[in-house]
Amino acid sequence: MRAHVNRQFIKEIEKIFSARYPFLKIEFASDGVRWLAAGLEDVDAAKWQRQAEDILATEVGLADGLTVGDLETRLRDLLGVPVVILRRSGKNWIETRMTRSWTLKEQNDHGKELTGDPDWGSGQPGEE
């Protein structure tokens, strides 16, 4: 099954993922992606958010124990869009190509360590 893909839907997936894993980021390749017609992107944003939450929970099985490699594969197979997971390293985002077998929790925890700022992302002073 391929889900409906449009820019709003992709933004919702990115937002949900980043809220859960603040030291990880999803990047969807735009090369060769066939987006839905522009008119469909004006559909209620809440609808796309609900669909993104549902797909991440039920179809993708987003969970701390899911590996980066499995997440990339599931999203690519489901959406037909190439995807890469990046991890925060200081002020930069790096590919997780060498650590694709790590779980999302392991990747996120390592990204937090690599920032060198325990308050980053916590809403505390020192947040970027």
N, C-alpha and C positions, 0 to 999 in steps of 0.2 A: 504494500500500500504506500502511495506517495501522498503526503499531506499537501494541502494548498500552501504554496510558498509565495509570499510577497514581502516587501521590505518591512512593513509594520509587524508582520508575524515574526520575522527574523529578529527585529529589534526587541520584541517581547521575550523571545528565547534568550537573547543575550542579557537582557535586564534580569530575568528570573535567575539565570545561571550566576551572574555576577553578585546578586544579592546573597545567594547561598554560598558561593565560593569567591570571596572578594579578592583573593590573590591569584585567581585564574581568570582567563578570558577566552571566549569562543570567537574565532574569526571564520566567517563564511566567505569563501572565494566568490567573487562576483563575475569572474571570467566564465563565459559560457552558460551562465545561469539564465534560465528562461523564466522571468518573473511573470506573475499574473498581470493582466491588463491594469493600467493605472486607475481606472474607475473603481475597481474592486478594492483598492487600497484605501479608499475613503470610507469603507465600512467601519462601523463602530469599533474603536480601539479596544474596548472592553471585551468584545467578542474574540479578537485575536489574542488577548491576554489569557482568556479562559481556555482557548484552544491550545495555546503554547503550554500552559500549566498542565493540562490534561495529557498532552502528548509526551511531555517530559516525564510525567509520573507513570503513565500506563504503558505507552509504546516504547519509550526509551529506558525506563526503569532507573531514572536518575537517583543515585544513592551514593553515600560516602564510599562504599566498597566497590563501586564500579571503576574499572581502570580507564585511563585516558584513551587507550587504544580502542577499547570496546565502545566508549562513548562516541568517538570519532566515526567508527564504523557504523554504529546504529543510526546516528544522525545522517550520515551520507546515504545509507541504504533507504532510510525513511523519506528523506527530503530530496534526494537526488542532487544535493549540493555539497561540494567538497568542503570539509571543515578541519580546522586546526585548533588545538587547545594550547594556549600560551600560559606561562607562569611568570608571576612578578619576580624580578630579581633586582633589588635596589629600586632604581627609578625606571628600569627597562622591563620590557616583556620579552621573554625568550621562548623558543619552541620547546616542547616537551618530547621531541622525537626520540631522544636517548632514554627517556624514562616513561615510555608509553605503558609499561607494565605496572606502574605505580597507580594506586587508587587516587580518586579525586581528593579524598581527605589527606593522604600523604603529600600529594602535590600542593594542595592549598597550605598545609602546615609548613612545608618547606619554603614556599613562597613568603609566608609570614616571617619565617626566620631570616630569609635573605633580604628583607626590607631593612633590617637593622633598627626598626622603630616599632616597639611593642604597641604603641598607640595608633599606628596607621590603620585607618579604616574603622576605628572605634568611635569616632565622633569627638575624640578628645583633642586637646591641643597637640600640635605636631602633625595633625592629619594633613595629607597632601591634597 
